[in-house]
Amino acid sequence: MLSWLRSIRRRKDIQEDRRFLEARARRLLEAYLSADDTQKKHYYEIIARAAAACQPGISDPNVEDLTLASASAAAALKVIKLREQKANEGKDHPDESITDAYAVVAIAYRRAATVYSHDRELQQLGTAAVHLVTIANSYLAAHSAET
């Protein structure tokens, strides 16, 4: 029974990700791949900052990695929905690259939480997102150490 409920939740998450995240994450990943070194540094910064902003404030070592990844993905998705809502209401014209960075972060954490275990296409996108988030975090850590 529990696995059936998890399977339903996973399908809902995938549907939501296709609606809110997939196109944005693909757009940023494609832009990143065609960017020069200076532009890539900009992508690293916004992705690493988005990832840092989505970290849950949980310091309990007993909390599982899957739970932390799910919480981080949910936080990123919440930011995206809020930014889209503000844009639709005409209250704000957010920088699309920042919203797209949150989509990459959400996809990466959903991949880490094994949400995409039965969806090969999103699993591949998630793997690319995980790599980019890792590179961005490494870049920002190295850059912070230099200054």
Number of C-alpha atoms within 10 A of each C-alpha: 6 6 8 9 10 12 14 11 13 18 16 12 16 21 13 13 18 14 11 17 25 21 15 21 26 17 15 22 20 11 15 18 9 11 14 10 10 8 12 15 16 15 23 22 18 20 30 25 19 24 25 13 14 23 15 16 9 10 7 7 7 7 10 9 12 16 13 18 22 20 21 25 27 18 20 27 23 15 18 22 14 13 20 18 13 14 13 11 10 9 10 12 12 12 9 13 18 19 26 25 30 30 30 33 31 34 31 29 28 29 25 22 19 16 23 21 13 13 11 10 9 21 20 13 19 26 16 19 27 21 12 21 25 17 15 23 19 14 16 19 12 11 11 9 8 7 5
